[in-house]
């Protein structure tokens, strides 16, 4: 079964909503067997003229606060689940800077008087 078929035939493990914005949280498994969570964002809409409803992957500037709140809550929920999985498996949690791909040991550019 293709990845697209798997995704459409399963339900999210959790849905977080703020206003018209929703995050669907999915539990995935890599070919190696590693389990992880990710989320997708959508915006619900309804036409006034016909009452037709649907979902869109596109957002308006007015959705910014709801987007931030939804993404933050979904990320926090995932972090809690991963911490629980790591506690059970005994694998230490990565340092905070490593979680976001920051702090990989790359030198940081610094301004000097010669470059100003």
N, C-alpha and C positions, 0 to 999 in steps of 0.2 A: 504494500500500500504506500502511495506517495505521501510526502510530508504534507502537501496541501489537503489530501483526503483525510489524513489523521487529524489535522487541525479542524476541519469542518465537521468531523464526526464526533468530536469530543467537546465537552463543555469546559469553560474556565473553572478553576478551583475557587476563585473568588472574583467578585466584581465590586469595584469602588466607584462611587458616584459623587460628583459635586456639580450641582446645576445640570446643564445639558451634557457635561463631559463625563465619560466613563472610562475606567481602565479595566480591561479584562486580564486577569492574571492566569497564566498557563504554567502547568508543570510539564517540563520537557525531560527527555533523556537523550544524551549524546550516544553515538554508536559505541563508544567505549563503556557505556553503562552509567556514566556520571549523570546524576539528576540535578536539575536546576530549574529556576523559575524565571519567567520574563513577562512583560506585559505589553499590551497594545492599547492605544488610545482611540476613542471615537467620540463624535458629537451627535446627539440625537436631534432630529428636526421634525417639524410637522407643518404642512402647508395650511394656511388659513382658508384658502378657497375650497379645497377638496377634503381636507382633513387627513390626507395621506401622510404616513409616518415613515421614517427611515433613519439610517445612520450614515455618517460621513467621516472620512479620515482627515477632513479639512476643518480649519478653525478660523474664527474671526479674532481681531484684536480684543474685542469685548470678552472673549473666553479666557484671557490670560490668567486671571486669578483662579478660576476653576481648574484650568490646566495645571497650574502650579500645585494647588492643593491636592488634586487627584494623583498626579505623578508622585508627589511627596508621600502621600499615604500608601500608595501601591509599593513604592520602594521600601518604605519602613516595614510594611507587612512582609515583603520578600526577605528583608534582612533578618527579621525575627524568625522566619521559617528556616533560613539557612543557618542561623545560630543554633536552632534546635537540632537540625540535622547534623551539624558539626559536633554538638555536645554528645549526641548519641554515638557518632562514629569515632570521636576522640581526635578529630583533625582540628588543629588550632585555627582560629579565625585570622585572616590576614590583617595587617596593620591598617588603620583608616586610610592612609595615603595610598596604599596599594589597591584598595577597593575600587578607586576611581581611575586607576591607571596613572596616578600621580606618584612621584617619588621613585621612579624606576632607576635611579642612579645616574640620570643624565645630568650633565653640568648645567647650571643655570646661568643665563647670560646676565652679566652685570655691567652697568654703565660706569665708565671711568672718565676721568677728565680728558683723556686722549680721544675718546669717542664722542664727547659732547661738542 
